[in-house]
Amino acid sequence: MKLTFMSAVAVAATLAAGTAFAADDTRLSTVLERGSLLCSGHNGSFLGFAEVDDQGNWKGVDIDLCKALAAGLFGQSDGNLEIVPISWAQRWPALQSGDIDVVIKVSGWTQSRDTELNLAYSRPYFIGAFQVMAHAETEAESVADLDGGSICVSAGTSTERVLASYLESHKIDAEIIVFEKGDEVRTSYFGGRCDGLIEWAPSLAAARVEAEDPSAHVILPDVLELEAEGIIVPEGDPDWLDVQNWMLNSLWYAEAQGITSANVDEFKANPPSTTVGKFLGVTPGYGERLGLKDDWAYNMIKEVGNFGEIYERNIGSGSPYNLPRGINALYTEGGVFYPMIID
């Protein structure tokens, strides 16, 4: 019995050691040791979310979230963030191979991805509606009017599945023309290769604004499906997933409290509550639990602002696209998003 007991103790110690090792062997520890974050970009530009200019400068909602994450991890994104251009289809293998650390690329949360690809999703940070834009000359008033025509779509996206399912269920005989690159899809549509273009509504509105003649294109009213977009990390790495969720929570919490990039120093110097003080690193705890410095949220807000600032700057009133926030606003403004409790 004594030997059995000692053996059990040895096994337990071995398991505990293994658990401790596993806890240390996370993507978070890998990124911190490397000293830089490898974040997903786009192979071209995806208007409003990941745009790159001729000098290689990136901007957009997803890019700002990458910057926020890097600032939270390292104090600032400059010198600590690498945007890796990848296609939609490259997202998953690039994440699994370690070519990128996280997918922040308006990626829909679907059952197949969740259960078959060993992926883990954060809370959604955007709710997108799939719609179709058509050439006004087609005189289409609904997707059904494109029967006998063609619709362009990006390869390797849930958009392709949504379109195929919608056409099948509504018995619409339209040709689906697939392209690897987002820029190719739009170029082909605007060049007349396709009668329609399917994307989610914010991207369609942005593409229409960029058209040579916006009035020559109409966004059809049919909502093919709603999709929740989340940040994606490898499954089985809860520490890294926690960082993504609390990054988003921090951006919403700052917005709810009225904390912006312009006034965050004032809030830190004179926090209106102990919770806000803890949030900004005045008192300890908010970062330590995640394996980060306690002022990590302060560093994020200082660099990119709160979620409202990110939205308005890139796709809202401060952008060429001027897209109303709608369902993507905080719950206090009629939207669906809300910050979790900080204790």
N, C-alpha and C positions, 0 to 999 in steps of 0.2 A: 504493500500500500504506500509505503514511504517512497519507493522508487517511482510508482505510478504518479504520486503527487508531485515529485520533483520533475518528472518528465512533463507533466502538465504545465508546471511553472515555466520550464524551459521553452515549451511550445508557445505559451502565452507571451513570454518575453520576445521570442523570435517574431511573432505576429505583430507585437507592439512596435518592434524595431522596424519591421517592414512597413507598417502603417505610417510611422514617423517619416520614413524615407520617402514614401509615396506622397505624403503631404508636402515635403520639400521639393519634390520633383514635379513642379507644376509649370505651366506656361508663364505664369506670373514670375516665378523665380528665374526662368530662362530669359525672359525679357529684361528683368532688372539686372541680371548678371551681364547681359550683352550690352546694356546701356542704350538701347534703341528699340523702337516699336516698328514692326513691319505691318503696315495697314493696307487694306485693299484699296486700289484706285479703279480706274476704268480704262479700257483700251480705246481711248478717244475721249469724248465728252458726253456725259449724261446730264443734260441741262438742269441746273438747280441743285444737283446733288453731288456730282463729281465732274467739274469742268477744268480743263487744262489749257493754258495759252501756249503760244509759240515759244515762250521762254521756259516752259515746263512748270509754271506756277499753277498750283491747284487751288480750287475754291469749291464751295458747295456745302449742303447740309451734312453729307456723309464725311466730307473732308474735315469740317469743323468738329465733328464728333471724334475723328481720329486725332485731331489736334488737342481736343479736351482730354482724351485718354492719355496721350503722351505727356501733357502738362501735369496731369494728376500723378503720373508715375514718376516723372523726373523733375518737376518744377517748372518746366517750359518745354514746348514742342521743338523749338528751333535747335537743330543739331541732334535731336533725339527721336525724330520721326522720319520714316521713309515710306512714301506712298508707292506701292507696287502696282503698276498697270496690269490688270487681268481682265479677261472676258467673263461673261456670265458663266459659261460652262467651266471655266478654270477655277471658280471659287472654291469648290469642295476639295479637289486634289491639291490645290495650293495650300489650303489650310491644313490638311492631313499630313502633307510632306514637310511642313514647317517653313515653306517659302513665304508665308504670311502668318501673323500671329492671331489675327482676328478678321472676320468678314464684316465690314460696315459698308454695305453696298445694297441698300433698300431690297433686302432679300426676304421673300415671303415665307411665313411659317406654315408649312404644309405637313400632312401626316407622313408622306413617304420620306421626306427629308428628315423628319424628326425620328422616325423609327428604323430607316434602312441605311442611312448614311453616317450614323454615329456622330450626329451633330446635336448641339445644345443651343437653345435660343434664350435670349434675354427677354424681358418685357418688351412688347412692341413699342416703337417710338414713332411710328407713322402708320396711318390707316389709309390705304389707297384703293380707289375704285377703278376697275378695268373698264375702259371705254374705247370706242373706235372713232377715228377721225377720217372723213372721206372728202374727196374732191367735190366742191360745190356743183361742178358741172354734171356730176352723176345724178343730181337731184335726189339723192338718198335722204330719207327722213328717219330711217332706222336701219339697223344691221340687216334686217330681212331684205331691204331693198338692194343689198349687195349680192343677192343670189345671182349666180352666173358670173360674178366678178372675182376679184382677188384681194387678199389682205396680207400685208407685210407684218412679220413678227421676228423678234430676236430669238436665236437658237439657245437652248439650254436654260430657258426661263420658265417659270410657272405661267407666264403670259401665254406661251405656246399651248400649254395644256388647257388653260381656261378657254382659249379661242376654239380649240378643237372640240371641247365638250359642249360649248354653247352652240356651235354650228350643228353638231350632231343632234342635240336635244331639241333644237328648234327647226330641224330639217331644212337648213340653209345650205345650198350647194355652192360654196365659195372656195376658191383655191387658196391654200395657205402657202405663202412663199417665205421661206426661212432664210435668215442671214445671220452670220456669226457675229458681226460687229454692229453695235447700236447706231453708229454713224452711217453704215451701209444701209440699214433699214430705212432711215429717214431720207437719205439721198435717193434711194430707189423709189420711195413713195413720192417725194416731191418731183422726181424726174418722170413720173407717170407710169412707172413699172407696175404699181399696184393701185387698185381703186380705193383701198382703205389701209389704215395703219392702226394697229392696236397697241396701246400702252396703258399705263394707269393715268388717270385724269390729270394730275399735276404735270407730268411729262408731256402729255399731249398739248396742254395749254401753253407750256413753255415752247414747244416745237412750233406751234401755230404762230406765236408772237415773232419767232425768228424767220418765218416764211417770207418770201419776197412780197407776196400779197396775201396777208392773213384772211381777207374776205373770201379768198378762193377756196377756203377749207372750212368745214363745219364739223364740230364734235357732236356725234350722234348721242341722243339722250339715253340709250340703253345702257344700264349698268350690268355688265356681264358677271361680275363677282367683286366682292370686297376682299382685300388681302391685308393682313397685319404684317408689317415689316419689322424685323428684329435684328439684333446683333448676334452673330453666330461664332461659337467657339467649339472646340472638340468636346465630345461627350466624355463624362468621367473626370472633369476638371472643375469641381465646384468653386474653388478659390478664384479662378480666372473668370468664371461666370458671375460670381458675386461682384467682382470689380465692375463688370459691364453694367449690371443692374443698378448698382449704387452710383455709378457715373450718371446714368440717366436720371435716377432719383434726385441726385444733387442738382442737376440742371433744372428740373421741375420745381424742386424745393426753393431754389434761389429765385425763380420766377414768381412763385407764390408769395414769397416774402418781400418782393420788390428789390432784390439784390441784383445789381447789374455790374458790368465791367467798369462802369464809370463811378459807381458809389461803393464798390466792395471794400475799399480801404476804409471808408467811413464806418461801414458796418463792423469791420474787424476792430477798429479802434474803440468803437462804442456800441457793442452788440446790444440790441434791445431786449434780449432774453438769454438765459443760459444755454438754450438749445441752439440759437444762432451762433453764440460764442463757440460752442462745441463744434458746430458745423464748419466754422471758418478756422478752426485750429487754435483758438484762444485758450481753450482748455482741452486736455487730452482725451482721446478715445475714438474719434470718428475715423481716423485713418488706421490706427494701430490694429483694430480688429480685422482689417483687410490686408494687413501686411504692408501698409503704406504710411507715409508721413501724415501727421494729423492735419497739416494745412493743405492736403491734396485738393480738396474742393475749392478752397480759396484760389489756388493756382489755376484751376480750370476756369473759374468764373472770371478771374483777372485777364486771362488770355482770350477766351472766346465769348464770354457773357453767359447769360442764362439761356434756356431753350427758346424762349420767345425771341431773344435777340438773334439767335442762330437762324430761326425760321424766317423772320422778317428780312434779315440781311440777304438771304440766299434765294428764297422763293416767294416772300411776302411783299409787303408794301415798299421795302427798301430795295427791291430787285426789279429787273425789267418785266418779270412775270406777274407780279402783283396778285398772287393767288391768296384768296381769303383762307384763313386758317381753319375755320369750320370745325369739323369733328376732331381735328388734331389740336385744338386748344385745350387749356386746362378746364377741368369740370366747372370751375367758377365762371367760366366764359362760355359755357354751353358745349364744351368738348368732352372727351372721354378720359383725358389723362389727369393723373393726380400723383403727388409725392407720397411715398411711404413715410411712416413715423420714424423720426430720429430720436433715439433715447440714450 
